[in-house]
Amino acid sequence: MRIPILKLHHYLLISIQTEMDDNTAIQFQEDLLDKIHKSGSTGVVIDLTSVDIIDSFIAKVLGDVVTMSDLMGAKVVLTGIQPAVAMTLIDLGIHMKNVPTALDLEQGLIKLHQELGV
Amino acid sequence: MKPQSCVNINKEWDIVGARQVGRDMAKKLGFGTVDQARIATAISELARNIYLYADSGQICFEVIENMQQQGICMTAIDTGPGIEDISQVMQDGYTTSGGLGAGLPGVKRLMDEFDLKSEEGKGTKIKAVKWLR
């Protein structure tokens, strides 16, 4: 199973709508970095509105992909994290402090505009 | 005692299967969305531990009740290598797999009751309970 990555101008947009298993998450990590490389995108929004569980593994993959993209020169913003997911992550002891987030896709794009100064 | 259902953990996709079974059961029992997420996340951590460290095992779900309330009890059993130092694995950030080391201490915080028994060379049994409030 692969998560579709859409290109919009110099941004990449991803809406995760499937129940993510470990392989899907790892595959997504690879696909996204590859797509950033090929498209030269400078900003990425990963929307998690439809994700109703983030466990420690998925959290690590998401946190890593933000750092990896940053190394390549692309900013990633995670958007739409559900209340139940936020509460569960804190219970797990995962704070994702270095990960930029926004309430929804719209706010995420505004945040990217600000961070990239375009 | 009410009947229990068990999910075998042999492959990676079984982690997803186990948390779906647990979440459905939690939903039927009347748990709210936040507790459903807590239960599903705890199952995910337990199932991944089985998959990573013991290759195969089982997670069983059971509806339990005492005088005041109903709850869900899940038991994760494997016949893997066991845990040498339990106090170590219960520390936040301790990992031997390159993960975040959030799994077991996280499950303990997500659930109301947590019990871990392990014997080196024989396996591990973890019981975790969430009560319906």
gemmi code that builds the backbone of each chain (N, CA, C; Angstrom):
import gemmi

chains = {
    "A": [
        ("MET", (0.839, -1.193, 0.000), (0.000, 0.000, 0.000), (0.882, 1.255, 0.000)),
        ("ARG", (0.559, 2.195, -0.887), (1.362, 3.410, -0.962), (0.497, 4.634, -0.731)),
        ("ILE", (1.080, 5.603, -0.059), (0.364, 6.834, 0.234), (0.638, 7.839, -0.891)),
        ("PRO", (-0.425, 8.346, -1.542), (-0.225, 9.270, -2.662), (0.374, 10.605, -2.213)),
        ("ILE", (1.308, 11.112, -3.007), (1.945, 12.401, -2.730), (1.616, 13.338, -3.892)),
        ("LEU", (0.915, 14.425, -3.600), (0.495, 15.345, -4.658), (1.409, 16.557, -4.706)),
        ("LYS", (1.658, 17.033, -5.921), (2.493, 18.218, -6.079), (1.590, 19.403, -6.399)),
        ("LEU", (1.798, 20.509, -5.704), (1.047, 21.730, -5.976), (2.058, 22.874, -5.986)),
        ("HIS", (2.327, 23.415, -7.178), (3.386, 24.415, -7.337), (4.683, 23.889, -6.720)),
        ("HIS", (5.285, 24.628, -5.762), (6.540, 24.094, -5.211), (6.328, 23.381, -3.870)),
        ("TYR", (5.090, 22.964, -3.631), (4.792, 22.216, -2.411), (4.369, 20.784, -2.719)),
        ("LEU", (4.536, 19.940, -1.721), (3.986, 18.586, -1.811), (2.903, 18.443, -0.741)),
        ("LEU", (1.776, 17.845, -1.114), (0.672, 17.667, -0.176), (0.367, 16.179, -0.012)),
        ("ILE", (0.236, 15.786, 1.247), (-0.068, 14.388, 1.527), (-1.209, 14.339, 2.528)),
        ("SER", (-2.210, 13.547, 2.227), (-3.268, 13.318, 3.197), (-3.270, 11.832, 3.492)),
        ("ILE", (-2.927, 11.489, 4.722), (-2.841, 10.061, 5.063), (-4.234, 9.566, 5.457)),
        ("GLN", (-4.749, 8.633, 4.660), (-6.132, 8.189, 4.876), (-6.233, 6.688, 5.076)),
        ("THR", (-5.081, 6.030, 5.170), (-5.139, 4.585, 5.352), (-4.647, 4.238, 6.750)),
        ("GLU", (-5.055, 3.090, 7.234), (-4.542, 2.562, 8.488), (-3.079, 2.199, 8.207)),
        ("MET", (-2.162, 2.914, 8.857), (-0.747, 2.740, 8.515), (-0.100, 1.582, 9.266)),
        ("ASP", (0.443, 0.645, 8.509), (1.282, -0.365, 9.148), (2.729, 0.073, 8.976)),
        ("ASP", (3.651, -0.650, 9.568), (5.048, -0.217, 9.581), (5.639, -0.092, 8.177)),
        ("ASN", (5.327, -1.067, 7.318), (5.880, -1.035, 5.964), (5.387, 0.159, 5.170)),
        ("THR", (4.090, 0.436, 5.304), (3.511, 1.586, 4.606), (4.214, 2.859, 5.049)),
        ("ALA", (4.472, 2.960, 6.354), (5.119, 4.157, 6.896), (6.542, 4.312, 6.346)),
        ("ILE", (7.289, 3.225, 6.332), (8.673, 3.268, 5.827), (8.697, 3.585, 4.333)),
        ("GLN", (7.760, 2.947, 3.612), (7.657, 3.185, 2.172), (7.351, 4.660, 1.899)),
        ("PHE", (6.451, 5.202, 2.722), (6.073, 6.612, 2.577), (7.288, 7.519, 2.796)),
        ("GLN", (8.079, 7.192, 3.812), (9.283, 7.965, 4.107), (10.197, 8.021, 2.866)),
        ("GLU", (10.424, 6.864, 2.280), (11.271, 6.782, 1.081), (10.674, 7.549, -0.084)),
        ("ASP", (9.368, 7.323, -0.316), (8.684, 7.965, -1.442), (8.738, 9.484, -1.331)),
        ("LEU", (8.534, 9.980, -0.097), (8.492, 11.429, 0.088), (9.863, 12.060, -0.188)),
        ("LEU", (10.919, 11.450, 0.359), (12.264, 12.001, 0.145), (12.628, 11.970, -1.342)),
        ("ASP", (12.225, 10.891, -1.989), (12.477, 10.736, -3.413), (11.762, 11.827, -4.212)),
        ("LYS", (10.500, 12.059, -3.823), (9.679, 13.052, -4.521), (10.229, 14.475, -4.291)),
        ("ILE", (10.701, 14.751, -3.080), (11.304, 16.059, -2.794), (12.513, 16.259, -3.698)),
        ("HIS", (13.332, 15.216, -3.781), (14.538, 15.254, -4.594), (14.210, 15.509, -6.065)),
        ("LYS", (13.236, 14.762, -6.578), (12.907, 14.851, -8.002), (12.188, 16.145, -8.363)),
        ("SER", (11.310, 16.617, -7.460), (10.475, 17.766, -7.804), (11.102, 19.087, -7.367)),
        ("GLY", (12.094, 19.003, -6.483), (12.710, 20.220, -5.968), (11.765, 21.031, -5.094)),
        ("SER", (10.796, 20.354, -4.478), (9.828, 21.047, -3.617), (10.507, 21.574, -2.368)),
        ("THR", (10.064, 22.751, -1.918), (10.685, 23.333, -0.734), (9.807, 23.208, 0.503)),
        ("GLY", (8.539, 22.847, 0.288), (7.636, 22.727, 1.428), (6.729, 21.512, 1.294)),
        ("VAL", (6.411, 20.905, 2.452), (5.567, 19.708, 2.462), (4.540, 19.836, 3.582)),
        ("VAL", (3.282, 19.512, 3.269), (2.278, 19.415, 4.329), (1.797, 17.971, 4.394)),
        ("ILE", (1.909, 17.388, 5.587), (1.373, 16.038, 5.793), (0.132, 16.180, 6.667)),
        ("ASP", (-1.028, 15.914, 6.088), (-2.274, 16.079, 6.834), (-2.698, 14.766, 7.492)),
        ("LEU", (-2.929, 14.847, 8.801), (-3.215, 13.639, 9.588), (-4.650, 13.624, 10.111)),
        ("THR", (-5.529, 14.436, 9.479), (-6.925, 14.535, 9.927), (-7.603, 13.168, 10.049)),
        ("SER", (-7.322, 12.265, 9.106), (-8.016, 10.969, 9.111), (-7.259, 9.882, 9.873)),
        ("VAL", (-6.172, 10.265, 10.523), (-5.387, 9.252, 11.239), (-5.874, 9.172, 12.689)),
        ("ASP", (-6.390, 7.998, 13.087), (-6.917, 7.941, 14.449), (-6.014, 7.196, 15.427)),
        ("ILE", (-4.837, 6.805, 14.963), (-3.859, 6.274, 15.910), (-2.430, 6.542, 15.429)),
        ("ILE", (-1.615, 7.089, 16.327), (-0.183, 7.231, 16.044), (0.543, 6.572, 17.207)),
        ("ASP", (1.171, 5.459, 16.939), (1.919, 4.781, 18.006), (3.384, 5.219, 17.944)),
        ("SER", (4.230, 4.648, 18.797), (5.610, 5.148, 18.890), (6.373, 4.943, 17.584)),
        ("PHE", (6.037, 3.891, 16.858), (6.758, 3.641, 15.611), (6.405, 4.677, 14.542)),
        ("ILE", (5.095, 4.893, 14.363), (4.640, 5.876, 13.366), (5.163, 7.264, 13.760)),
        ("ALA", (5.145, 7.567, 15.064), (5.648, 8.863, 15.534), (7.118, 9.025, 15.177)),
        ("LYS", (7.886, 7.944, 15.334), (9.313, 8.013, 14.994), (9.507, 8.245, 13.496)),
        ("VAL", (8.744, 7.509, 12.692), (8.855, 7.663, 11.239), (8.501, 9.097, 10.835)),
        ("LEU", (7.425, 9.631, 11.398), (7.015, 11.000, 11.052), (8.058, 12.025, 11.512)),
        ("GLY", (8.542, 11.851, 12.749), (9.568, 12.762, 13.265), (10.835, 12.703, 12.411)),
        ("ASP", (11.212, 11.475, 12.035), (12.416, 11.293, 11.207), (12.265, 11.938, 9.834)),
        ("VAL", (11.069, 11.786, 9.244), (10.889, 12.296, 7.883), (10.967, 13.832, 7.884)),
        ("VAL", (10.532, 14.439, 8.991), (10.649, 15.896, 9.108), (12.129, 16.302, 9.142)),
        ("THR", (12.925, 15.596, 9.948), (14.360, 15.880, 10.049), (15.086, 15.601, 8.735)),
        ("MET", (14.740, 14.475, 8.108), (15.387, 14.100, 6.844), (15.088, 15.126, 5.750)),
        ("SER", (13.819, 15.540, 5.670), (13.436, 16.533, 4.660), (14.162, 17.842, 4.914)),
        ("ASP", (14.270, 18.183, 6.197), (14.963, 19.403, 6.597), (16.419, 19.373, 6.116)),
        ("LEU", (17.045, 18.202, 6.256), (18.425, 18.030, 5.789), (18.530, 18.277, 4.282)),
        ("MET", (17.474, 17.900, 3.575), (17.474, 18.079, 2.128), (17.119, 19.501, 1.719)),
        ("GLY", (16.569, 20.250, 2.671), (16.214, 21.636, 2.364), (14.733, 21.876, 2.177)),
        ("ALA", (13.903, 20.914, 2.599), (12.454, 21.103, 2.499), (11.833, 21.143, 3.895)),
        ("LYS", (10.912, 22.081, 4.092), (10.230, 22.200, 5.382), (8.957, 21.363, 5.368)),
        ("VAL", (8.750, 20.617, 6.455), (7.541, 19.800, 6.563), (6.683, 20.319, 7.710)),
        ("VAL", (5.386, 20.415, 7.473), (4.453, 20.768, 8.537), (3.429, 19.637, 8.664)),
        ("LEU", (3.198, 19.172, 9.896), (2.165, 18.163, 10.131), (0.883, 18.892, 10.521)),
        ("THR", (-0.232, 18.499, 9.915), (-1.482, 19.199, 10.224), (-2.586, 18.219, 10.617)),
        ("GLY", (-3.572, 18.761, 11.331), (-4.804, 18.027, 11.608), (-4.709, 16.900, 12.615)),
        ("ILE", (-3.720, 16.941, 13.504), (-3.622, 15.875, 14.518), (-4.862, 15.913, 15.420)),
        ("GLN", (-5.574, 14.789, 15.492), (-6.812, 14.704, 16.275), (-6.544, 14.835, 17.777)),
        ("PRO", (-7.550, 15.359, 18.528), (-7.384, 15.478, 19.992), (-6.975, 14.160, 20.650)),
        ("ALA", (-7.650, 13.062, 20.269), (-7.353, 11.768, 20.898), (-5.918, 11.333, 20.602)),
        ("VAL", (-5.447, 11.660, 19.409), (-4.076, 11.285, 19.029), (-3.063, 12.114, 19.834)),
        ("ALA", (-3.346, 13.410, 19.981), (-2.446, 14.276, 20.756), (-2.353, 13.795, 22.203)),
        ("MET", (-3.503, 13.427, 22.793), (-3.507, 12.963, 24.182), (-2.735, 11.658, 24.325)),
        ("THR", (-2.940, 10.766, 23.354), (-2.259, 9.469, 23.396), (-0.750, 9.613, 23.249)),
        ("LEU", (-0.330, 10.530, 22.364), (1.111, 10.740, 22.169), (1.771, 11.219, 23.458)),
        ("ILE", (1.106, 12.129, 24.166), (1.678, 12.636, 25.414), (1.739, 11.528, 26.467)),
        ("ASP", (0.689, 10.691, 26.526), (0.727, 9.525, 27.431), (1.928, 8.635, 27.113)),
        ("LEU", (2.206, 8.499, 25.821), (3.342, 7.660, 25.411), (4.677, 8.317, 25.750)),
        ("GLY", (4.634, 9.615, 26.073), (5.876, 10.324, 26.376), (6.530, 10.887, 25.125)),
        ("ILE", (5.745, 11.007, 24.045), (6.287, 11.524, 22.784), (5.794, 12.957, 22.584)),
        ("HIS", (6.721, 13.895, 22.592), (6.316, 15.310, 22.548), (6.513, 15.952, 21.183)),
        ("MET", (7.263, 15.331, 20.316), (7.519, 15.830, 18.960), (7.820, 17.329, 18.944)),
        ("LYS", (8.692, 17.745, 19.830), (8.953, 19.173, 20.042), (9.513, 19.887, 18.812)),
        ("ASN", (10.310, 19.186, 18.021), (10.950, 19.853, 16.885), (10.150, 19.761, 15.598)),
        ("VAL", (8.912, 19.283, 15.736), (8.103, 19.092, 14.546), (7.101, 20.236, 14.395)),
        ("PRO", (7.178, 20.986, 13.265), (6.214, 22.059, 13.052), (4.816, 21.474, 12.808)),
        ("THR", (3.815, 22.055, 13.450), (2.450, 21.560, 13.279), (1.503, 22.730, 13.037)),
        ("ALA", (0.337, 22.423, 12.506), (-0.708, 23.421, 12.340), (-2.057, 22.734, 12.443)),
        ("LEU", (-3.099, 23.532, 12.727), (-4.434, 22.972, 12.959), (-4.991, 22.206, 11.764)),
        ("ASP", (-4.869, 22.794, 10.596), (-5.408, 22.134, 9.411), (-4.548, 22.468, 8.183)),
        ("LEU", (-4.945, 21.943, 7.058), (-4.196, 22.120, 5.817), (-3.978, 23.601, 5.500)),
        ("GLU", (-5.060, 24.386, 5.653), (-4.998, 25.818, 5.353), (-3.933, 26.518, 6.223)),
        ("GLN", (-4.003, 26.254, 7.528), (-3.030, 26.841, 8.453), (-1.618, 26.325, 8.159)),
        ("GLY", (-1.552, 25.083, 7.743), (-0.264, 24.469, 7.414), (0.412, 25.180, 6.249)),
        ("LEU", (-0.381, 25.510, 5.237), (0.161, 26.209, 4.071), (0.594, 27.625, 4.462)),
        ("ILE", (-0.191, 28.279, 5.326), (0.183, 29.619, 5.807), (1.523, 29.540, 6.553)),
        ("LYS", (1.650, 28.505, 7.384), (2.884, 28.322, 8.149), (4.086, 28.118, 7.226)),
        ("LEU", (3.892, 27.324, 6.177), (4.979, 27.104, 5.218), (5.386, 28.413, 4.543)),
        ("HIS", (4.364, 29.192, 4.129), (4.633, 30.496, 3.506), (5.499, 31.352, 4.425)),
        ("GLN", (5.128, 31.357, 5.728), (5.879, 32.161, 6.702), (7.302, 31.649, 6.852)),
        ("GLU", (7.426, 30.329, 7.036), (8.755, 29.756, 7.284), (9.683, 29.911, 6.084)),
        ("LEU", (9.109, 29.798, 4.904), (9.935, 29.861, 3.702), (10.082, 31.289, 3.189)),
        ("GLY", (9.261, 32.179, 3.757), (9.342, 33.585, 3.378), (9.025, 33.836, 1.928)),
        ("VAL", (8.038, 33.087, 1.399), (7.661, 33.330, -0.012), (6.376, 34.137, -0.103)),
    ],
    "B": [
        ("MET", (-16.784, -15.975, 33.609), (-15.897, -15.215, 32.734), (-16.413, -15.187, 31.295)),
        ("LYS", (-16.356, -14.019, 30.692), (-16.832, -13.857, 29.309), (-15.807, -14.450, 28.328)),
        ("PRO", (-16.305, -14.863, 27.165), (-15.387, -15.431, 26.176), (-14.343, -14.416, 25.732)),
        ("GLN", (-13.189, -14.905, 25.399), (-12.147, -13.992, 24.955), (-11.814, -14.260, 23.495)),
        ("SER", (-11.297, -13.242, 22.834), (-10.841, -13.468, 21.470), (-9.354, -13.163, 21.408)),
        ("CYS", (-8.670, -13.940, 20.614), (-7.220, -13.805, 20.528), (-6.788, -13.529, 19.090)),
        ("VAL", (-5.723, -12.787, 18.968), (-5.146, -12.515, 17.650), (-3.704, -12.994, 17.674)),
        ("ASN", (-3.347, -13.797, 16.683), (-1.957, -14.244, 16.592), (-1.100, -13.157, 15.953)),
        ("ILE", (0.093, -12.975, 16.496), (1.023, -12.000, 15.924), (2.198, -12.755, 15.302)),
        ("ASN", (2.183, -12.845, 13.987), (3.283, -13.524, 13.284), (3.954, -12.630, 12.267)),
        ("LYS", (3.148, -11.746, 11.707), (3.709, -10.854, 10.690), (3.347, -9.418, 11.027)),
        ("GLU", (4.012, -8.530, 10.325), (3.880, -7.119, 10.656), (2.434, -6.625, 10.563)),
        ("TRP", (1.712, -7.096, 9.540), (0.334, -6.641, 9.353), (-0.573, -7.048, 10.525)),
        ("ASP", (-0.193, -8.106, 11.263), (-0.994, -8.544, 12.405), (-1.082, -7.462, 13.489)),
        ("ILE", (-0.087, -6.551, 13.505), (-0.117, -5.452, 14.477), (-1.366, -4.603, 14.211)),
        ("VAL", (-1.611, -4.321, 12.925), (-2.792, -3.542, 12.541), (-4.069, -4.327, 12.859)),
        ("GLY", (-4.044, -5.628, 12.524), (-5.202, -6.479, 12.797), (-5.563, -6.494, 14.271)),
        ("ALA", (-4.560, -6.639, 15.128), (-4.794, -6.714, 16.576), (-5.409, -5.418, 17.089)),
        ("ARG", (-4.891, -4.280, 16.618), (-5.436, -3.037, 17.173), (-6.839, -2.761, 16.655)),
        ("GLN", (-7.168, -3.283, 15.457), (-8.547, -3.126, 14.977), (-9.520, -3.953, 15.825)),
        ("VAL", (-9.126, -5.185, 16.142), (-9.970, -6.036, 16.990), (-10.187, -5.364, 18.347)),
        ("GLY", (-9.099, -4.863, 18.929), (-9.176, -4.220, 20.247), (-10.014, -2.961, 20.227)),
        ("ARG", (-9.851, -2.180, 19.171), (-10.596, -0.931, 19.077), (-12.099, -1.214, 18.917)),
        ("ASP", (-12.440, -2.194, 18.069), (-13.845, -2.561, 17.889), (-14.476, -2.986, 19.206)),
        ("MET", (-13.719, -3.784, 19.953), (-14.218, -4.280, 21.222), (-14.416, -3.118, 22.203)),
        ("ALA", (-13.461, -2.200, 22.229), (-13.537, -1.043, 23.116), (-14.738, -0.168, 22.753)),
        ("LYS", (-14.974, -0.024, 21.450), (-16.085, 0.784, 20.969), (-17.418, 0.165, 21.395)),
        ("LYS", (-17.532, -1.154, 21.214), (-18.764, -1.861, 21.591), (-19.033, -1.738, 23.083)),
        ("LEU", (-17.978, -1.743, 23.860), (-18.127, -1.643, 25.319), (-18.548, -0.243, 25.751)),
        ("GLY", (-18.385, 0.729, 24.856), (-18.808, 2.093, 25.179), (-17.681, 3.037, 25.541)),
        ("PHE", (-16.449, 2.669, 25.260), (-15.326, 3.580, 25.507), (-15.415, 4.776, 24.554)),
        ("GLY", (-15.043, 5.955, 25.018), (-15.029, 7.151, 24.185), (-13.857, 7.137, 23.218)),
        ("THR", (-13.821, 8.126, 22.315), (-12.796, 8.101, 21.269), (-11.371, 8.186, 21.831)),
        ("VAL", (-11.191, 8.962, 22.897), (-9.837, 9.103, 23.441), (-9.373, 7.772, 24.045)),
        ("ASP", (-10.240, 7.128, 24.818), (-9.854, 5.839, 25.392), (-9.701, 4.763, 24.314)),
        ("GLN", (-10.526, 4.850, 23.269), (-10.357, 3.912, 22.140), (-8.960, 4.063, 21.532)),
        ("ALA", (-8.531, 5.309, 21.379), (-7.196, 5.570, 20.816), (-6.116, 5.068, 21.771)),
        ("ARG", (-6.347, 5.277, 23.084), (-5.366, 4.796, 24.078), (-5.231, 3.276, 24.004)),
        ("ILE", (-6.384, 2.603, 23.948), (-6.380, 1.136, 23.920), (-5.712, 0.632, 22.633)),
        ("ALA", (-6.104, 1.229, 21.490), (-5.538, 0.791, 20.206), (-4.028, 1.029, 20.169)),
        ("THR", (-3.583, 2.153, 20.739), (-2.152, 2.457, 20.746), (-1.397, 1.465, 21.634)),
        ("ALA", (-1.976, 1.170, 22.805), (-1.338, 0.210, 23.710), (-1.191, -1.152, 23.027)),
        ("ILE", (-2.247, -1.566, 22.318), (-2.199, -2.858, 21.609), (-1.087, -2.830, 20.558)),
        ("SER", (-1.005, -1.714, 19.847), (-0.002, -1.572, 18.812), (1.407, -1.746, 19.384)),
        ("GLU", (1.651, -1.124, 20.540), (2.976, -1.222, 21.177), (3.257, -2.663, 21.616)),
        ("LEU", (2.250, -3.302, 22.232), (2.456, -4.675, 22.711), (2.677, -5.629, 21.539)),
        ("ALA", (1.867, -5.453, 20.484), (1.978, -6.338, 19.327), (3.326, -6.148, 18.634)),
        ("ARG", (3.776, -4.892, 18.555), (5.059, -4.656, 17.895), (6.198, -5.278, 18.693)),
        ("ASN", (6.111, -5.203, 20.016), (7.141, -5.839, 20.842), (7.213, -7.335, 20.568)),
        ("ILE", (6.043, -7.965, 20.446), (6.029, -9.401, 20.151), (6.714, -9.640, 18.803)),
        ("TYR", (6.300, -8.851, 17.814), (6.817, -9.031, 16.459), (8.338, -8.789, 16.394)),
        ("LEU", (8.789, -7.746, 17.098), (10.210, -7.378, 17.039), (11.113, -8.320, 17.817)),
        ("TYR", (10.649, -8.695, 19.018), (11.575, -9.391, 19.919), (11.309, -10.889, 20.048)),
        ("ALA", (10.072, -11.302, 19.760), (9.756, -12.716, 19.992), (9.333, -13.439, 18.716)),
        ("ASP", (9.252, -12.720, 17.599), (8.813, -13.277, 16.317), (7.320, -13.597, 16.273)),
        ("SER", (6.860, -14.368, 17.254), (5.434, -14.656, 17.238), (4.892, -14.761, 18.653)),
        ("GLY", (3.583, -14.566, 18.744), (2.913, -14.603, 20.037), (1.447, -14.336, 19.825)),
        ("GLN", (0.785, -13.893, 20.866), (-0.655, -13.770, 20.818), (-1.107, -12.614, 21.699)),
        ("ILE", (-2.151, -11.935, 21.267), (-2.784, -10.958, 22.157), (-4.239, -11.361, 22.318)),
        ("CYS", (-4.668, -11.511, 23.564), (-6.046, -11.904, 23.843), (-6.799, -10.756, 24.493)),
        ("PHE", (-8.054, -10.625, 24.100), (-8.905, -9.559, 24.638), (-10.063, -10.181, 25.391)),
        ("GLU", (-10.428, -9.530, 26.475), (-11.469, -10.086, 27.308), (-12.253, -8.936, 27.943)),
        ("VAL", (-13.568, -9.105, 28.016), (-14.365, -8.122, 28.748), (-14.382, -8.559, 30.207)),
        ("ILE", (-14.028, -7.646, 31.102), (-14.002, -8.022, 32.507), (-14.928, -7.090, 33.287)),
        ("GLU", (-15.384, -7.550, 34.434), (-16.180, -6.654, 35.262), (-15.951, -6.913, 36.736)),
        ("ASN", (-16.036, -5.852, 37.504), (-16.055, -6.010, 38.954), (-17.382, -5.437, 39.441)),
        ("MET", (-17.502, -5.149, 40.711), (-18.780, -4.696, 41.268), (-19.269, -3.403, 40.611)),
        ("GLN", (-18.323, -2.493, 40.344), (-18.739, -1.170, 39.892), (-18.692, -0.976, 38.387)),
        ("GLN", (-17.793, -1.691, 37.725), (-17.565, -1.285, 36.352), (-17.129, -2.427, 35.428)),
        ("GLN", (-17.193, -2.099, 34.135), (-16.724, -3.016, 33.108), (-15.392, -2.518, 32.573)),
        ("GLY", (-14.651, -3.413, 31.992), (-13.382, -2.990, 31.419), (-12.918, -3.955, 30.357)),
        ("ILE", (-11.808, -3.587, 29.750), (-11.219, -4.471, 28.749), (-9.845, -4.901, 29.276)),
        ("CYS", (-9.609, -6.200, 29.175), (-8.328, -6.725, 29.637), (-7.617, -7.331, 28.439)),
        ("MET", (-6.404, -6.924, 28.218), (-5.662, -7.559, 27.141), (-4.393, -8.201, 27.671)),
        ("THR", (-4.123, -9.375, 27.140), (-2.960, -10.136, 27.570), (-2.090, -10.431, 26.358)),
        ("ALA", (-0.846, -10.031, 26.445), (0.101, -10.302, 25.357), (1.063, -11.384, 25.832)),
        ("ILE", (1.075, -12.476, 25.090), (1.919, -13.607, 25.502), (2.860, -13.997, 24.373)),
        ("ASP", (4.105, -14.197, 24.710), (5.014, -14.749, 23.703), (5.966, -15.736, 24.360)),
        ("THR", (6.613, -16.506, 23.516), (7.584, -17.478, 24.028), (8.973, -17.079, 23.548)),
        ("GLY", (9.197, -15.783, 23.501), (10.473, -15.245, 23.027), (11.570, -15.335, 24.076)),
        ("PRO", (12.606, -14.525, 23.915), (13.779, -14.616, 24.782), (13.554, -14.100, 26.213)),
        ("GLY", (12.431, -13.438, 26.438), (12.180, -12.888, 27.767), (12.923, -11.578, 27.974)),
        ("ILE", (12.632, -10.927, 29.102), (13.252, -9.631, 29.388), (14.194, -9.793, 30.577)),
        ("GLU", (15.437, -9.427, 30.347), (16.463, -9.634, 31.368), (16.255, -8.711, 32.562)),
        ("ASP", (16.100, -7.419, 32.254), (15.995, -6.433, 33.320), (14.712, -5.618, 33.130)),
        ("ILE", (13.691, -5.973, 33.890), (12.376, -5.349, 33.693), (12.403, -3.864, 34.028)),
        ("SER", (13.154, -3.491, 35.086), (13.174, -2.071, 35.453), (13.777, -1.225, 34.329)),
        ("GLN", (14.689, -1.842, 33.582), (15.306, -1.128, 32.462), (14.307, -0.865, 31.329)),
        ("VAL", (13.520, -1.891, 30.964), (12.579, -1.703, 29.849), (11.420, -0.787, 30.231)),
        ("MET", (11.225, -0.568, 31.535), (10.153, 0.332, 31.963), (10.621, 1.785, 32.032)),
        ("GLN", (11.876, 2.021, 31.673), (12.375, 3.398, 31.646), (12.082, 4.041, 30.297)),
        ("ASP", (11.619, 5.282, 30.330), (11.387, 6.005, 29.090), (12.686, 6.161, 28.323)),
        ("GLY", (12.633, 5.843, 27.042), (13.794, 6.078, 26.197), (14.731, 4.896, 26.071)),
        ("TYR", (14.464, 3.833, 26.852), (15.340, 2.662, 26.724), (14.884, 1.818, 25.534)),
        ("THR", (15.787, 1.534, 24.622), (15.430, 0.710, 23.468), (16.623, -0.105, 22.997)),
        ("THR", (16.329, -1.285, 22.456), (17.403, -2.080, 21.851), (17.139, -2.228, 20.356)),
        ("SER", (16.071, -1.575, 19.877), (15.680, -1.769, 18.477), (15.795, -0.499, 17.648)),
        ("GLY", (16.331, 0.571, 18.246), (16.427, 1.834, 17.523), (15.129, 2.611, 17.516)),
        ("GLY", (14.158, 2.169, 18.309), (12.889, 2.903, 18.407), (13.005, 4.045, 19.392)),
        ("LEU", (11.854, 4.569, 19.796), (11.866, 5.712, 20.715), (11.972, 5.276, 22.177)),
        ("GLY", (11.802, 3.995, 22.426), (11.826, 3.515, 23.811), (10.633, 4.001, 24.600)),
        ("ALA", (9.507, 4.183, 23.895), (8.310, 4.710, 24.548), (7.296, 3.607, 24.820)),
        ("GLY", (7.512, 2.437, 24.221), (6.522, 1.359, 24.224), (5.963, 0.954, 25.573)),
        ("LEU", (6.743, 0.226, 26.361), (6.184, -0.330, 27.601), (5.841, 0.723, 28.657)),
        ("PRO", (6.736, 1.685, 28.938), (6.317, 2.728, 29.896), (5.095, 3.482, 29.381)),
        ("GLY", (4.995, 3.618, 28.059), (3.838, 4.274, 27.451), (2.559, 3.482, 27.688)),
        ("VAL", (2.626, 2.174, 27.463), (1.447, 1.319, 27.674), (0.977, 1.421, 29.122)),
        ("LYS", (1.934, 1.445, 30.042), (1.581, 1.552, 31.455), (0.804, 2.843, 31.730)),
        ("ARG", (1.228, 3.933, 31.098), (0.525, 5.212, 31.305), (-0.819, 5.258, 30.580)),
        ("LEU", (-0.917, 4.559, 29.438), (-2.159, 4.583, 28.661), (-3.266, 3.781, 29.336)),
        ("MET", (-2.867, 2.748, 30.088), (-3.845, 1.824, 30.667), (-3.992, 2.085, 32.167)),
        ("ASP", (-5.001, 1.444, 32.798), (-5.217, 1.644, 34.230), (-4.418, 0.649, 35.072)),
        ("GLU", (-4.296, -0.556, 34.554), (-3.524, -1.563, 35.288), (-2.522, -2.188, 34.329)),
        ("PHE", (-1.375, -2.545, 34.860), (-0.314, -3.080, 34.011), (0.497, -4.079, 34.806)),
        ("ASP", (0.674, -5.256, 34.232), (1.437, -6.278, 34.934), (2.337, -7.005, 33.947)),
        ("LEU", (3.618, -7.065, 34.264), (4.577, -7.681, 33.351), (5.306, -8.820, 34.048)),
        ("LYS", (5.217, -9.992, 33.427), (5.978, -11.130, 33.958), (6.846, -11.663, 32.835)),
        ("SER", (8.088, -11.932, 33.154), (8.967, -12.420, 32.104), (10.001, -13.363, 32.681)),
        ("GLU", (10.286, -14.392, 31.918), (11.317, -15.323, 32.351), (12.302, -15.481, 31.205)),
        ("GLU", (13.555, -15.275, 31.498), (14.575, -15.360, 30.454), (14.573, -16.726, 29.796)),
        ("GLY", (14.544, -16.717, 28.475), (14.564, -17.955, 27.722), (13.208, -18.606, 27.575)),
        ("LYS", (12.211, -18.105, 28.318), (10.889, -18.750, 28.261), (9.824, -17.874, 27.625)),
        ("GLY", (9.902, -16.576, 27.882), (8.901, -15.706, 27.284), (8.404, -14.619, 28.219)),
        ("THR", (7.427, -13.882, 27.709), (6.927, -12.712, 28.418), (5.405, -12.714, 28.396)),
        ("LYS", (4.824, -12.277, 29.500), (3.373, -12.147, 29.560), (3.046, -10.775, 30.141)),
        ("ILE", (2.301, -10.010, 29.384), (1.924, -8.676, 29.846), (0.413, -8.577, 29.880)),
        ("LYS", (-0.088, -8.134, 31.023), (-1.531, -7.971, 31.167), (-1.811, -6.492, 31.390)),
        ("ALA", (-2.756, -5.946, 30.634), (-3.088, -4.531, 30.789), (-4.599, -4.365, 30.777)),
        ("VAL", (-5.091, -3.539, 31.682), (-6.541, -3.354, 31.838), (-6.899, -1.882, 31.709)),
        ("LYS", (-8.010, -1.632, 31.024), (-8.575, -0.278, 30.999), (-10.021, -0.383, 31.466)),
        ("TRP", (-10.372, 0.399, 32.477), (-11.745, 0.385, 32.996), (-12.570, 1.465, 32.323)),
        ("LEU", (-13.848, 1.127, 32.148), (-14.800, 2.071, 31.571), (-15.220, 3.047, 32.672)),
        ("ARG", (-15.045, 4.335, 32.426), (-15.397, 5.289, 33.476), (-16.822, 5.798, 33.327)),
    ],
}
model = gemmi.Model(1)
for chain_id, residues in chains.items():
    chain = gemmi.Chain(chain_id)
    for i, (resn, *xyz) in enumerate(residues, 1):
        res = gemmi.Residue()
        res.name, res.seqid = resn, gemmi.SeqId(i, " ")
        for name, pos in zip(("N", "CA", "C"), xyz):
            atom = gemmi.Atom()
            atom.name, atom.element = name, gemmi.Element(name[0])
            atom.pos, atom.b_iso = gemmi.Position(*pos), 0.0
            res.add_atom(atom)
        chain.add_residue(res)
    model.add_chain(chain)
structure = gemmi.Structure()
structure.add_model(model)
structure.setup_entities()
